[in-house]
Amino acid sequence: MAYGVTAAGFTRKTYAVIKEEILDGIEADISVEMRAAAEDDATAINKLVCITAEREAALWELAESVYNAMYPDTADGASLRGAVTLTGTVELPATSSTVTEVLKGTVGTTIAVNSIVATSTQGDQFKTTAAITLASTVCSHAYLDLLGAAAPGNYIVTVNGTAFTYVAGGGDTEATILAGLEVLIDAGAEPVTSDDTTGELVITGDTDAGTGQPTPFGVTVSANLQIVAVGNLQAMQSVAAGPIVGLATTISAIVTATAGWTAAWNIAAAALGRNIETDAQLRERRSLSLANPGSGTVDALRAAILAVANVTAAFVLSNRTDAVDANLLPPHSFRALVLGGLDAAIAATIWAHCDAGDYIDGTGVVETITDSQGHQQTVRFNRPSEVLMWVRFTVVEDLETGTLPDNYKVQMAAYVATWGALESIGHDSSPAQVAAYVMARVPGIKQLTTEVVDNAGHPGGYVLTPWTITAAELAKYSAARVEFV
């Protein structure tokens, strides 16, 4: 049998083959008697033969590993990362979750870069990405109060240059003055709302439709009023890389104590980061990338869409027939379902990689782009339909260990949200997989029964078996949709 690099690949000599070859050599070059001695486990020469065969076998294993390291299908770890660069593929690194945080405190307070706020659920930490000095000129929230006792006179709050004046008389109190200012501000045209129910006048920027965050505004007050505190928006990222969950309002525990910094919270949930790409994921993406230079094929189009920044999943349906197919695609058309990424970037990529004459089907996003000839082209694609999933747990505690945390329900719900962020288009909702993910992270669980149901079937339709998710759907999970028996 041929060993080493052969026409069929690399064939490694095993320990047994090597040992037998050494014994054959002793018999041929010395004597049959010496071979018999070498085969006797009690002799020194036997030990020498075994040591020599073992070390030679290790060299063959090394040679095989070096050979396999050249090819993406057999390489792993650092060798795989090197092998895929030959086709221009680079491993995707782990990224941190990101969030826009409201930092509240007195005007002029400086909060240093890398200052930390933790979640109230898991204690996961997020840090500021830059230093910030709290200011009333770009605040998302402003907290106002009277400076001194109520007295007749003009109380003026100026928002973005627009003055709102309440004229107080002798019978006005602090409460009536703040209520009067609230009415004036809310009736004005500035993009803010106000509320005096907390004993202060709280002004909040109206929600920006694009970002989901309050619109920053500037505020000043007359001498008989004071700005007690302001809230400023600040970008933060998780200290640990990966899909670190930060549910809305839960990133609120200040870890880095700073004089003048009194509160923090997130209005929207954190955008989840990702773990470092696994070897299997890297191999798949490298395989898809080989189709990317081409156009017109499903694989080429999917590979191109996956290469768009922040796209996390893509699925392409194609109908090459002359009739409407089972997915209701028109003849000679395709439809892309995409998770993540900017609409315009995805549309441009679809147009650049589609077949001339194919109909670009879609019922969700519609973008107009200008082609290389200056003509306007309509590009359609779909975002997957979200199927809101409920999860119900029945927990049996492991009484022998006694390690089930007091807040285990909060932890389990948060991990369900983390699990959901890792799901992709068309994946069935699997109770067993959810259970395995949660049990690996929450100690003290002896037995866990997990059931799922979609929002339409809730609350009575829980099942123990996988819930079917179609190719055009995405199972969506939330800590708020987790129940316990």
C-alpha positions as CSV (number, residue, x, y, z in Angstrom):
1,M,0.0,0.0,0.0
2,A,1.3,3.5,-0.9
3,Y,1.7,6.0,1.9
4,G,2.2,9.7,2.0
5,V,1.0,12.0,-0.7
6,T,-0.7,9.9,-3.3
7,A,-3.1,10.4,-6.2
8,A,-6.0,9.7,-3.8
9,G,-4.7,12.3,-1.2
10,F,-2.6,11.7,1.9
11,T,-2.4,8.3,3.4
12,R,-1.0,8.1,6.9
13,K,1.0,5.2,8.3
14,T,-0.6,4.0,11.5
15,Y,1.2,2.9,14.7
16,A,0.4,-0.8,14.0
17,V,1.8,-0.6,10.5
18,I,5.0,1.1,11.6
19,K,5.6,-1.4,14.4
20,E,5.1,-4.3,12.1
21,E,7.6,-2.8,9.6
22,I,10.2,-2.4,12.4
23,L,9.7,-6.0,13.4
24,D,10.0,-7.1,9.8
25,G,13.3,-5.2,9.5
26,I,14.7,-6.8,12.7
27,E,13.8,-10.3,11.3
28,A,15.4,-9.5,7.9
29,D,18.5,-7.8,9.1
30,I,19.2,-9.7,12.4
31,S,17.3,-12.9,13.0
32,V,14.0,-14.6,13.6
33,E,15.0,-15.1,17.2
34,M,15.6,-11.4,17.7
35,R,12.2,-10.6,16.3
36,A,10.6,-13.0,18.7
37,A,12.5,-11.2,21.5
38,A,11.2,-7.9,20.2
39,E,7.6,-9.1,20.3
40,D,7.9,-10.1,23.9
41,D,6.4,-7.4,26.1
42,A,8.8,-8.2,28.9
43,T,12.0,-7.4,27.0
44,A,13.9,-4.1,26.7
45,I,14.0,-4.4,22.9
46,N,10.2,-4.6,22.8
47,K,10.0,-1.3,24.7
48,L,12.5,0.3,22.3
49,V,10.4,-0.9,19.3
50,C,7.3,0.6,20.8
51,I,8.9,3.9,21.6
52,T,10.3,4.2,18.1
53,A,7.0,3.2,16.4
54,E,5.1,5.7,18.5
55,R,7.4,8.6,17.7
56,E,7.3,7.8,14.0
57,A,3.5,7.6,14.1
58,A,3.5,11.1,15.6
59,L,5.5,12.4,12.7
60,W,3.1,10.8,10.2
61,E,0.2,12.5,12.1
62,L,2.0,15.8,11.8
63,A,2.6,15.3,8.1
64,E,-1.1,14.5,7.6
65,S,-2.1,17.6,9.6
66,V,0.2,19.8,7.5
67,Y,-1.3,18.3,4.3
68,N,-4.9,18.8,5.5
69,A,-4.1,22.4,6.6
70,M,-3.8,23.5,3.0
71,Y,-7.5,22.8,2.2
72,P,-10.5,24.5,3.7
73,D,-12.6,21.3,3.9
74,T,-10.0,19.6,6.2
75,A,-8.2,22.5,7.9
76,D,-9.3,24.0,11.2
77,G,-8.5,26.8,13.5
78,A,-5.6,29.0,12.4
79,S,-4.9,26.8,9.5
80,L,-8.4,27.2,8.1
81,R,-8.2,31.0,8.5
82,G,-5.0,30.9,6.5
83,A,-6.4,28.5,3.8
84,V,-9.5,30.6,3.1
85,T,-7.5,33.8,2.5
86,L,-6.3,32.2,-0.7
87,T,-9.8,32.9,-2.1
88,G,-10.1,36.3,-0.4
89,T,-12.3,35.1,2.5
90,V,-11.4,36.5,6.0
91,E,-12.8,35.2,9.2
92,L,-15.5,37.4,10.8
93,P,-14.4,38.5,14.2
94,A,-16.6,38.6,17.3
95,T,-18.4,42.0,17.8
96,S,-19.9,43.6,20.8
97,S,-23.5,44.4,21.3
98,T,-24.2,48.2,20.9
99,V,-26.8,50.4,22.5
100,T,-27.8,54.1,22.8
101,E,-27.9,55.0,26.4
102,V,-29.5,57.9,28.2
103,L,-27.0,59.2,30.8
104,K,-28.6,61.5,33.4
105,G,-26.8,63.9,35.7
106,T,-26.0,67.5,36.5
107,V,-25.0,69.8,33.7
108,G,-21.2,69.9,33.3
109,T,-20.6,66.4,34.6
110,T,-17.9,64.6,32.6
111,I,-18.4,60.8,32.2
112,A,-15.1,59.2,31.1
113,V,-14.6,56.9,28.2
114,N,-15.0,53.2,29.2
115,S,-17.3,54.1,32.0
116,I,-19.5,51.0,32.8
117,V,-23.2,50.4,33.2
118,A,-24.5,46.9,33.9
119,T,-27.8,45.3,33.1
120,S,-30.2,44.8,36.0
121,T,-31.1,41.3,34.8
122,Q,-27.7,39.5,34.2
123,G,-25.1,42.0,35.3
124,D,-23.7,42.1,31.7
125,Q,-21.6,45.2,31.4
126,F,-21.7,48.0,28.7
127,K,-19.1,50.8,28.4
128,T,-19.1,54.3,26.9
129,T,-17.3,54.5,23.6
130,A,-16.2,58.1,24.2
131,A,-16.1,60.6,27.0
132,I,-19.1,62.9,27.4
133,T,-19.8,66.1,29.3
134,L,-23.5,66.4,30.1
135,A,-25.0,69.5,28.5
136,S,-28.3,71.3,28.2
137,T,-27.6,72.2,24.6
138,V,-28.0,68.7,23.2
139,C,-30.1,66.9,25.8
140,S,-32.7,64.1,25.3
141,H,-34.3,64.9,28.7
142,A,-34.3,68.0,30.9
143,Y,-35.4,68.2,34.5
144,L,-36.5,71.6,35.6
145,D,-37.7,73.1,38.9
146,L,-38.2,76.5,40.6
147,L,-35.2,78.2,42.0
148,G,-36.5,79.3,45.4
149,A,-40.1,79.7,46.4
150,A,-43.0,80.5,44.0
151,A,-43.4,84.2,43.4
152,P,-45.2,86.4,40.9
153,G,-43.3,87.0,37.7
154,N,-42.4,85.5,34.4
155,Y,-41.1,81.9,34.3
156,I,-39.4,81.3,30.9
157,V,-38.3,78.0,29.4
158,T,-36.6,78.3,26.0
159,V,-36.4,75.2,23.8
160,N,-34.4,75.3,20.7
161,G,-34.6,79.1,20.7
162,T,-38.4,79.2,21.3
163,A,-39.4,80.9,24.5
164,F,-42.3,79.6,26.6
165,T,-43.4,82.1,29.2
166,Y,-45.8,81.5,32.1
167,V,-46.8,84.7,34.0
168,A,-47.3,83.8,37.6
169,G,-49.7,85.7,39.9
170,G,-49.8,86.0,43.6
171,G,-51.8,82.8,44.0
172,D,-49.6,80.6,42.0
173,T,-47.7,77.7,43.6
174,E,-44.8,75.7,42.4
175,A,-47.2,73.1,41.1
176,T,-49.4,75.5,39.1
177,I,-46.3,77.2,37.6
178,L,-44.9,73.9,36.4
179,A,-48.3,72.8,35.1
180,G,-48.7,76.0,33.2
181,L,-45.3,75.6,31.6
182,E,-46.2,72.1,30.7
183,V,-49.3,73.2,28.8
184,L,-47.4,75.9,27.0
185,I,-44.6,73.6,25.9
186,D,-46.9,70.8,24.8
187,A,-49.0,73.3,22.7
188,G,-45.8,74.6,21.0
189,A,-44.2,73.5,17.8
190,E,-40.9,72.3,19.2
191,P,-40.3,68.5,18.9
192,V,-40.6,67.9,22.7
193,T,-43.2,66.9,25.3
194,S,-43.3,67.8,28.9
195,D,-44.6,66.3,32.1
196,D,-44.9,67.8,35.6
197,T,-46.2,64.8,37.5
198,T,-42.9,64.0,39.2
199,G,-42.6,67.3,41.1
200,E,-40.3,68.5,38.4
201,L,-41.0,69.6,34.9
202,V,-39.5,66.9,32.7
203,I,-39.0,67.7,29.0
204,T,-38.3,64.9,26.7
205,G,-37.4,65.0,23.0
206,D,-40.0,63.5,20.7
207,T,-39.1,60.0,19.3
208,D,-37.2,60.1,16.1
209,A,-38.9,57.7,13.6
210,G,-35.6,56.6,12.1
211,T,-33.6,55.9,15.3
212,G,-36.3,55.3,17.9
213,Q,-34.5,57.6,20.2
214,P,-35.5,61.0,21.6
215,T,-34.7,64.0,19.4
216,P,-32.0,66.0,21.1
217,F,-32.9,69.6,21.9
218,G,-31.4,72.7,23.6
219,V,-32.9,74.3,26.7
220,T,-32.3,77.4,28.8
221,V,-34.3,78.8,31.7
222,S,-34.9,82.2,33.3
223,A,-33.2,83.1,36.6
224,N,-36.2,82.0,38.8
225,L,-35.9,78.4,37.3
226,Q,-33.1,75.9,37.4
227,I,-32.0,72.9,35.4
228,V,-31.8,70.2,38.0
229,A,-30.4,67.5,35.6
230,V,-30.2,66.6,32.0
231,G,-30.1,63.3,30.1
232,N,-27.8,63.0,27.1
233,L,-27.6,60.2,24.5
234,Q,-24.4,58.2,24.4
235,A,-23.2,55.3,22.4
236,M,-22.2,52.2,24.4
237,Q,-21.0,48.7,23.6
238,S,-20.8,45.5,25.6
239,V,-17.5,44.9,27.4
240,A,-17.6,41.3,26.4
241,A,-17.9,40.5,22.7
242,G,-20.8,38.4,21.4
243,P,-24.6,38.6,21.5
244,I,-24.9,40.3,24.9
245,V,-28.5,41.0,25.7
246,G,-29.6,44.4,26.9
247,L,-33.3,44.5,27.0
248,A,-35.0,47.9,26.9
249,T,-34.6,49.9,30.1
250,T,-32.5,47.2,31.8
251,I,-29.0,48.7,31.2
252,S,-29.4,50.8,34.3
253,A,-26.9,49.8,37.1
254,I,-24.0,52.3,37.2
255,V,-20.8,50.5,37.9
256,T,-18.3,53.4,37.4
257,A,-19.3,55.8,40.1
258,T,-18.9,59.4,38.9
259,A,-19.9,62.5,40.9
260,G,-22.9,64.2,39.3
261,W,-23.9,61.1,37.3
262,T,-27.1,59.8,38.8
263,A,-28.9,57.5,36.4
264,A,-28.7,55.6,33.1
265,W,-31.1,53.6,31.0
266,N,-31.6,52.4,27.4
267,I,-34.8,53.2,25.6
268,A,-34.4,50.5,23.0
269,A,-32.9,47.0,23.3
270,A,-29.2,46.7,22.5
271,A,-28.3,45.6,18.9
272,L,-26.8,42.2,19.5
273,G,-23.2,41.5,18.6
274,R,-21.9,38.1,17.3
275,N,-19.5,35.5,18.5
276,I,-16.4,34.8,16.5
277,E,-17.2,32.8,13.3
278,T,-17.0,29.1,13.8
279,D,-14.9,26.9,11.5
280,A,-18.2,25.4,10.0
281,Q,-19.6,28.9,9.4
282,L,-16.3,30.1,7.8
283,R,-16.2,27.1,5.5
284,E,-19.8,27.7,4.4
285,R,-19.2,31.4,3.8
286,R,-16.0,30.6,1.8
287,S,-17.9,28.1,-0.3
288,L,-20.6,30.7,-1.0
289,S,-17.9,33.4,-1.8
290,L,-16.7,31.2,-4.7
291,A,-20.1,31.9,-6.4
292,N,-20.0,35.6,-5.6
293,P,-18.1,36.7,-8.7
294,G,-20.8,35.2,-10.9
295,S,-24.3,36.6,-11.4
296,G,-27.7,35.1,-12.0
297,T,-27.5,32.0,-9.9
298,V,-29.2,31.7,-6.6
299,D,-25.9,30.9,-4.8
300,A,-24.2,33.9,-6.4
301,L,-27.0,36.3,-5.4
302,R,-27.2,34.9,-1.9
303,A,-23.4,35.2,-1.4
304,A,-23.5,38.7,-2.6
305,I,-26.3,39.7,-0.3
306,L,-24.5,38.0,2.7
307,A,-21.5,40.2,1.9
308,V,-23.5,43.4,2.5
309,A,-22.6,45.1,5.7
310,N,-24.7,44.0,8.7
311,V,-26.6,41.4,6.8
312,T,-26.9,38.4,9.1
313,A,-29.0,36.0,7.0
314,A,-30.3,35.7,3.4
315,F,-32.5,33.3,1.6
316,V,-33.3,33.4,-2.2
317,L,-36.4,31.8,-3.7
318,S,-36.3,31.2,-7.5
319,N,-39.0,30.2,-10.0
320,R,-37.5,29.2,-13.4
321,T,-40.8,27.8,-14.7
322,D,-43.4,29.3,-16.9
323,A,-46.1,29.2,-14.2
324,V,-46.7,30.6,-10.7
325,D,-45.0,28.2,-8.3
326,A,-45.9,27.0,-4.8
327,N,-44.3,30.0,-3.2
328,L,-46.6,32.2,-5.3
329,L,-43.6,33.6,-7.3
330,P,-44.4,34.7,-10.8
331,P,-42.8,32.8,-13.7
332,H,-39.1,33.5,-14.3
333,S,-38.7,35.5,-11.1
334,F,-36.9,35.4,-7.8
335,R,-37.4,36.8,-4.3
336,A,-34.8,37.6,-1.7
337,L,-35.5,37.5,2.0
338,V,-32.9,39.4,4.0
339,L,-32.2,39.9,7.7
340,G,-30.2,43.0,8.6
341,G,-28.4,45.5,6.5
342,L,-29.5,48.8,4.9
343,D,-32.3,48.7,2.3
344,A,-30.4,50.7,-0.3
345,A,-27.3,48.6,-0.1
346,I,-29.2,45.4,-0.4
347,A,-31.2,46.7,-3.4
348,A,-28.0,47.8,-5.2
349,T,-26.5,44.4,-4.6
350,I,-29.5,42.5,-5.9
351,W,-29.6,44.6,-9.1
352,A,-25.8,44.1,-9.7
353,H,-26.1,40.3,-9.4
354,C,-29.5,39.5,-11.0
355,D,-30.1,38.1,-14.5
356,A,-31.2,40.5,-17.1
357,G,-34.9,39.8,-17.8
358,D,-35.6,38.1,-14.5
359,Y,-38.5,39.7,-12.6
360,I,-37.4,40.8,-9.1
361,D,-40.4,39.9,-6.9
362,G,-41.1,41.2,-3.5
363,T,-43.9,42.5,-1.3
364,G,-41.9,44.3,1.4
365,V,-39.1,46.7,0.6
366,V,-39.2,48.7,-2.6
367,E,-36.1,50.7,-3.6
368,T,-35.4,52.7,-6.8
369,I,-31.8,52.7,-8.0
370,T,-30.0,54.2,-11.0
371,D,-28.3,51.7,-13.3
372,S,-25.1,52.1,-15.2
373,Q,-27.0,53.6,-18.2
374,G,-28.7,56.2,-16.0
375,H,-32.1,54.5,-16.0
376,Q,-34.3,54.2,-12.9
377,Q,-34.8,50.6,-11.8
378,T,-37.2,49.2,-9.2
379,V,-35.8,46.6,-6.9
380,R,-37.9,44.7,-4.4
381,F,-37.1,42.3,-1.7
382,N,-38.7,41.0,1.5
383,R,-37.8,41.1,5.1
384,P,-38.9,37.9,6.8
385,S,-42.2,37.9,8.5
386,E,-41.8,37.8,12.2
387,V,-43.5,35.0,14.0
388,L,-43.8,36.0,17.7
389,M,-43.0,32.9,19.7
390,W,-43.9,32.3,23.3
391,V,-41.9,29.9,25.5
392,R,-43.2,28.1,28.6
393,F,-40.9,26.4,31.1
394,T,-41.6,23.9,33.8
395,V,-38.6,23.8,36.0
396,V,-37.6,21.1,38.5
397,E,-34.8,22.3,40.8
398,D,-31.7,20.1,41.5
399,L,-32.1,20.0,45.3
400,E,-28.8,18.2,45.7
401,T,-26.8,21.2,44.4
402,G,-29.0,24.0,45.6
403,T,-27.5,26.3,43.0
404,L,-30.7,27.6,41.3
405,P,-30.4,31.4,41.4
406,D,-33.1,33.5,43.2
407,N,-33.7,35.3,39.9
408,Y,-33.6,32.2,37.7
409,K,-36.8,33.2,35.9
410,V,-35.3,36.5,34.9
411,Q,-32.1,34.8,33.7
412,M,-33.9,32.2,31.8
413,A,-36.1,34.7,30.0
414,A,-33.0,36.8,29.1
415,Y,-31.3,33.7,27.6
416,V,-34.4,32.9,25.6
417,A,-34.0,36.4,24.0
418,T,-30.3,35.7,23.4
419,W,-31.2,32.4,21.7
420,G,-33.7,34.1,19.5
421,A,-31.2,36.6,18.3
422,L,-29.1,33.7,16.9
423,E,-32.0,32.2,14.9
424,S,-32.1,32.6,11.2
425,I,-34.7,32.7,8.4
426,G,-36.8,29.6,8.0
427,H,-35.6,27.8,11.2
428,D,-38.3,26.0,13.1
429,S,-38.8,26.9,16.7
430,S,-37.3,24.0,18.6
431,P,-38.2,23.5,22.3
432,A,-35.4,21.1,22.7
433,Q,-32.8,23.5,21.4
434,V,-34.1,26.3,23.6
435,A,-34.0,24.1,26.6
436,A,-30.4,23.0,25.9
437,Y,-29.3,26.6,25.5
438,V,-30.9,27.7,28.7
439,M,-29.8,24.7,30.8
440,A,-26.2,25.2,29.8
441,R,-26.3,28.7,31.2
442,V,-28.5,28.6,34.3
443,P,-27.3,26.3,37.1
444,G,-29.4,24.2,39.4
445,I,-31.9,22.9,36.9
446,K,-32.5,19.1,37.3
447,Q,-35.2,18.9,34.6
448,L,-36.7,21.4,32.2
449,T,-39.9,20.9,30.2
450,T,-40.0,23.4,27.4
451,E,-43.0,24.3,25.2
452,V,-43.6,26.8,22.4
453,V,-46.5,28.4,20.6
454,D,-46.8,31.4,18.3
455,N,-48.6,34.6,19.3
456,A,-51.8,33.6,17.4
457,G,-52.0,30.3,19.3
458,H,-51.2,31.7,22.7
459,P,-52.1,31.0,25.5
460,G,-53.7,27.6,24.9
461,G,-51.7,26.1,22.1
462,Y,-48.3,25.2,23.6
463,V,-46.6,22.2,22.1
464,L,-43.5,20.1,23.0
465,T,-42.6,19.6,19.3
466,P,-40.9,22.0,16.9
467,W,-43.1,24.8,15.7
468,T,-43.0,25.1,11.9
469,I,-41.4,28.3,10.5
470,T,-41.7,28.7,6.7
471,A,-38.8,29.8,4.5
472,A,-40.3,33.4,4.5
473,E,-40.6,33.6,8.2
474,L,-38.3,34.3,11.2
475,A,-39.1,33.0,14.7
476,K,-38.9,36.1,17.1
477,Y,-38.3,35.6,20.8
478,S,-38.5,38.0,23.7
479,A,-37.9,37.8,27.4
480,A,-41.4,39.4,27.8
481,R,-42.9,36.3,26.1
482,V,-41.6,33.7,28.5
483,E,-43.9,32.0,31.0
484,F,-43.4,29.6,33.8
485,V,-45.7,26.8,35.1
